Amino acid sequence: MKMEDQRDGAHYSERLLGLFIALLLIGFGVSLVLPRFRVEGKKESRVSWYGGNFHGRLAASGQLYNMLNLTAAHCTRPLGGWLRITNLDNNSSVIVRITDRGPYRVDRDGRVVRPLQPHPRREVDLSYSAARKLGLLRSGVAKARIEY
């Protein structure tokens, strides 16, 4: 058997293995593509992020908050909806799913004001992973374009 024939056989088996893995992932419901995102409106506002203190706690959607997922909190947009957030300082962008409510107004001690009131200067709270992708971990807050 020639060397070229052996390489062709190896490529064929690698392709079959790749196809098998893709079909297996699809069979288990793993999405290989991002959701379709149709922009209905947009706005510029400040965004912030929340992480470790809420990790593993129940979100408004009924899911456990996982700071490693690309999720966000918004006061009025529907739970389960999607947002595209673009950091206007560095033009990086991320698509997040709304799984929680917030951000809310806090008092001088950092406690949430009751009854709940939307934060006057921030529109969205992002998960740790979304904030990392946007490059706002250090600053904590950034001006962003929010598309919904």
N, C-alpha and C positions, 0 to 999 in steps of 0.2 A: 504494500500500500504506500502511495506517495505521501510526502509530507503535507502537500496542499490538500489532499483528500481528508487527512486527519484534522486539519484546521477547520475545514468546512463542516465536518461532523461536530466539532466542538462548538462552533458558532450556532449550529442548528439546535443542539441540546441546551445551550444557554438561552436561546430564544424561547424554546418550549418551557423551560423552567420559569422564565419571566412571565410568560403568558399564564402559566399555572398559578403563580403567586398573585397576579392581578385578578384572575377570576376568583381565587380563594378570598381575597380581600373584599371584592365586590359582593361575594356571597354572604360575607359576615356583616355587610352593611357599612363598610368603611368607604367614605367618599374620597375619590381621588382628585376631585376638582372643587374649586371654591364655589359657593352658591352664586347664582346669577344675581347681579346687583344692578337694579335699574334706579337711577337717581330721580327722585320725585321733588326734592328740594335740597337747599343747602344753606348754611349759615356759618358765620365765623364767631367763635367764642373761645373761652379758655377751658382747657381740659386738665384733669389731674389724675392721679392713680391711687389705688388702694391695694394692699397686699396681705402681708403675713397675719395681721390681727384678725382678718376675716376668713382666712384660709380654712376650709372645712366646715364653715358655718352655712346655715340654710339661707339661700338667696330668695328674693321675692318670687322668682319663677318656680320655687319648690325644689330646685337643684342645689347641690352643695357647691359653694363657691370654690373654684380651683384657680388659684392665682397664676397657674401655668397655662391656662386656656386663654384664648383670645376673646375675652368677654368685656362687657361694660355695664355700667349702671346709668340710667337716664330717668328723670322724674316723670316724663309724660309719653314718650314713644312706647309703642306696644312691646310687651315682653315677647321674646322670640324673634323680634325684628333685627335687621342688620343696619350697621352704620359704617361708612368709610370715613376714617379720621386721617387728616393730613396735617402733620406738624408744619406750620408756616415758616419756622426758623430753618429747617433743614430739608423740607420737601419730602420727607419720608411718609409713607402711607400704610395703613393697616385696615382690614375689614374685621369688625367685631360683632358679636351677637349680644343683644341686650338680654341679660338674665337677672338684673337687679334694679332697684330704685335708688335714686340719689343723683348727684351729691346734695346734701342737706346743709342748712345753715347751722353753724356751731357757735357756742358762746366763747368767752375769753379763755375758759379752761379746757376747750376742745371737746366739750360735750354737745351732743346734738340737741338743738332747741326743740321743745315740745310745745304745741303741736308741730308736726313736721312741716318745714318750710323749705322750698327749693333754695339752693345757694344762690346769692344774688349775682355772683361774678363767674361761676363755673357751670358749664352745661352737662359735662360727662365726666364720670369717674371710670378710669380704665383699669383692667387687671394688670398685674405686674408684667406679664409677658407682652401685652400690647404696648405698655409704656416703654419697655425695653426696646421693642422694635421701632418705636418712634423717637427714641433717644431722649426721653424726659425723666429717667430715673433720678438723676442728680438734681435737676431743677425742681422736680415735683409738679410743676404747672407749666403749661405752654399755650400759646395762642394757636388755634387750629381751625381748619375748615372741616365742618361736619356735614356729610352728605347722607341723606336718608331717602 
